[in-house]
C-alpha cells in the first residue's frame, strides 16, 4: 500500500485537492467480438461513430477525473497511438492519460489489478472502469459518497455502481449478471452471487448470518452492473494477496463478501439518475447504440457532445445526420427513426435505412435495406443488399444483392461477392494473406501468434465458404460453434449457449431457459423470466424465525458450482488434508469436539463449501467401519459402534443438514464398491443415532440427486446410486408403518419425544412438505456443493419445532399458495416452492425485527416459541413480493 | 500574423468552459453568460494585439469556439457579441479623443433601419492615426496600443458583467406597474427573472400566482415553494389544467431562454401551451427577460434540435425494460413561442413589444457579429 501522508491534518488538506484517478481496463479478456477484433482491440471499435475508448474517456471526464491509467494488453500499440492522437492528450483537455502495457500473460482483470499493484501508481481512492463504458453517471458523486463512508469505516473498500434496469432490459446482460443482497438503509452490499444466463440459475444462496444481522435486506436481481467501481487503494493489494482472483465481480466481490477472514465491506451505489452501461458483447453493442440514439446518455448524444468530436444534426425521430452538408441523401431514400449517418456518406435511391448506424464515407447502394445494422467507416453496401441485425466492419465491400441476415458479424476489409447469401449468425473475416503483413509490422507478441494459429485453424475448414460468400470474396467463414464445443472451455461464461445470450440479433428463444429441475413447479415459474431467481423454501434445518422468503438452501444450484470450479485446485488439497486430519483423529482417539475444530479451521483456510467437509467426514466414517463379511449382526454392531463414536462429528462441522448427509453417504457408498452394502445399515445407524430422521430420509429419497440424476446412466456409480435409493425406499416403508402405529402420540411435545427417535417422524412430518419440495426443486443435475455457511449455534434448535405448532406447519413466507398440505402426504404438492418463487425484478423483504431475539429463544430451547411463532408468522404474511 | 496565434492566450480557460458547456455542466442562460464574460475578460487581459482588428479576431475566435461547443446556450454568443460591440465603441472613442470631431453622417430613419445604431468608429479609425496617445500598429512599440487600451476595455467588460449581475433587479424595478392588486397571474417553470419580478411586485401589491408544475422537470414545484415562502398566495396546478383555469387568469408571465430577432422566444417546455391558451382567452402574455437573452437569430424555429431534446428518463423510467425497447420518447426542454402570442417583453432596458425586438438587437450588437 502506498504510504499515506503522516499527520491527520495534512491528510485532510490532501483530500481537498486530491487528484481523482481512474483506471481503465482496456482489454476485455474475452473474444465475444471476434472476428471484429482481429487486428484491433475492442476498445477501438466504434459505437455511434466514436471509439469505445473515447466514450469511456468522456464518461470519466464528465466526472472530473484528472488522471487516467489505461491498462492495455492486446494491440497495445494501437491503443497507445489512439490515445496519443486523440483530443484527450492535448494539454487543454485537463486530463493526464497514461497508457500502461501489461504483460501478455495477463489473462483476467485480476491479473491486471495485480499489475496495477506492482506498478504502484495508485495513490488514493480511484475509479475502476472497463474500456467499453458509456456513461453519464455523476461518478464524482459516487466518489464523494465513497470517501464519506471511508471516513467512518476504513473497511469500506469498494463502491459498485449499479443501475436499476428491470429483469428484462435490452441493455442488461442476459448472459452474465448477478444477484445483489443489499442493506436498504446503508446500501451495503451484503452478498453477491454471480448468475449465468445459461445454464439458467434457479436459486441463490444467502448466508444465514446476513439475515440474522440485518433486520431488513433487499435481494435485487434487477441491477445492471455498470462496471464502474470506486475502489480504495487496498483493492489492488487484495488482488495481489489473493492470486486466484480473476474476475472482479465473480471472484473479488464474491470472495471478499463471503470471506470469513477479510472483514471488508463493499457498498453499492444505485444510480437513480444517469445512464451507465458497458459494451460487453455484441448484444449490448446493439442495445447501447440504441440507448445513445434514443438519448438515454444525454448530454452525451451525437448532436451535443459526441466523443469523437463529430457534429450531427438532430432531426425529428432521433435521426442524426452529419452537420457539414457532406451527406448525400437521394430524394427517394427512406431514413427511418433512430438512425445515425456519418459525414461524406452517400445513400442512393430507394435505399431504406432503419434504426441503424452508418459510419463516415460509406456508400449505400440503390434499393439496399438496412435494419438494425451497424456499418463502420468506408464501407460499401451494394445495390439491393439487405443487412439486418448485423455488424459490418470498416472497408467492407458487399456486392450486389448480398443478404446479411440477423446476427452476422463481418470483419474489416472483407469483400463479399455478388448475390451471396449469408446464413444467420455468420461470422466472416478477411483471409490472412493481406492482413498478416500488417501483423508483421506490429509487434508480434503471443497474442498475434494466437490469432494466427486461430486463423489457420479456421482456414482449414473452408469447404462451404465459396458457396456462402459468393465469388471474388476474400473472406473466411468462422466456425459457427455449437454446444458441444465448449467441453474444454474452463470459463462457463464463455460457453456457447451462454454466449448466445450475448450476441446481437439472437433472442435465444430456443434455449431452455427455465429451470430444468423444476418440473414440479407451477405457473409462477414458467411465467417468470429466464434469469428469475427463486427464493428457496424453508429447509428442515431452518428454524421458523429465519425468515420470510429469504431462507436458504444448502443445495445451491449451478451458481455455486461455478465457484467450486474455480477453486478446484484448493479443493483437492483440502480433501487430502481432511483425510489426514480424520485419520489422526480416528487413530489417536481425539474427542469429537477437537476433531470438529480442526475441520472447521481447515475449511476456513481453504475456503471450500461445507458440503465438501461433510462428504469427507461421512466418507471417512464409512471407510473406517471394519468389514465383517457374512455376519450381518456383527456388521451392524461395528457400524453402530462407529456411528456412536463419530457420528456426532457430522453435525458439528459447522452446520446441520441431514439430507445432505444421506446424500453424501449414498454417493460415497455407491462409489466405494465393496462398501455399497453398508449403506442400509449405516442409514439405520444414523437414524438410530438421531442424526437423521424420517423426513430427512424422505426428502433425500425424493431429491433428483438421490435418484442419480445427473450421473451418466449405466455407469457403476449410477447403478450403485440406484441400489442405495431402493434400499432407502424400503427403509422408508418400514418407517412409515412404524410411525403410523405411533401417530397417536403426535401431539406430544417434541422435547420428550426426542429420546425415542422413532416417534419423531410423525410430529415432524408436516414440515416435511417444505423439505421434500425443496429437494425436489433442487439442483437438477449434479450434487451441487453448498456455499451456505451456518452458524453452529442454530444446530441445537434443529429438532425442536415449537411445542404448539406441531400441528401447524410453518409456512414459507409467501402466503399465496402455501396451503398447508396434509400431514405426511405421499406426494406433496408443488405449491410452496413456487409460491416462494420471487418475481424476478426485486423482492424487498423485511425480516421481522424479532429475529435475533427469537433465534436466541429457540436455540436455548425455551418454550416461548408460541408468540414468537405467531409474530413471525404475521410478518411473513406481510412480507413477500 | 493570424489571429490563431493569439487565441493561445487564455486557451485553457476557453477549453475548460467549452468542455463544461458541452457536458452541460454550465446550464442556464445567465450562468452561461456570466462564465463567458469571465473567460473573455481573461482572454482580453492576456491578449497581445497592436490594433483593434486583431483583438476582435481573437475574441471572435474564442466566441466561435464556445458557441460551437454549445449552440443551444444562446447567451454565450450574445455575450460575445455584446462585448465585441462595447470594445469597438470604447476603442473608437479612445482613439479619437484628440482627433477633431469628424463631420458626422446624418441620422436618417432609413439608415437606422438598415444599419442599426451608427458606430462612431466608422469615422474614427482612419483619423486616429494622427493621435499621439493611442496609435494602432506602432512599429516601434507594438504593445503600446494594447497597453493604452486595456484598462478601458476591462471597464467595458466590467460593464457587461455588472449588467448581468444586476439584471434581475433591473427587470423587476417596474414590477409594480405591471401587476395590480388582486390580479391572478399564471406562470410556468422556474425562471429566476420571473421569480424576482413577482417577488418585487409582492412588496407593493397583493395578488395571486398560479404556477403550472412544468412536467417533466417539475421546476414549477420549486417556483411555487419559493413564491409561497415569500408570502405570495400561490397555487400549484398540473400543466393539463392551464387551459381550464385560463379564463380566471389576468396575466401570463413567462420567462425566456432566448429572445429571437423576430420577437419570438425559446422558453421552457409548456410555455407554448400557456401562451396559446392565453391567446384563446385574450389574456395578455408578458415575458420577463434580461437584455442578454436577445439573440440575433431568425431561423431557429425551423430547427427541430433547437428545442434541446433531453434524455427520456424523466418521462419513462429506465427500469421499464420492455417499454424502453418499444417506445421512442421525445422530451424537449424548450418550446418555441412565436411573436404573435406575446404582448410585451419586460427587459432591464425597458418594455418592448415583440415587433421592436429587432431594433433592440440592432442597438445591442454590431451587425458584423451576427455570424461569429
Interface residues (C-beta under 8 A of the other chain):
Chain A: X61 X62 X91 X92 X93 X94 X136 X163 X164 X165 X166 X167 X168 X169 X170 X171 X172 X222 X273 X275 X290 X291 X294 X295 X296 X297 X298 X299 X303 X304 X305 X311 X313 X314 X315 X316 X317 X318 X337 X338
Chain B: X11 X12 X15 X16 X19 X22 X23 X24 X25 X68 X70 X72 X304 X305 X309 X310 X311 X312 X313 X317 X318 X319 X320 X321 X322 X324 X325 X328 X329 X331
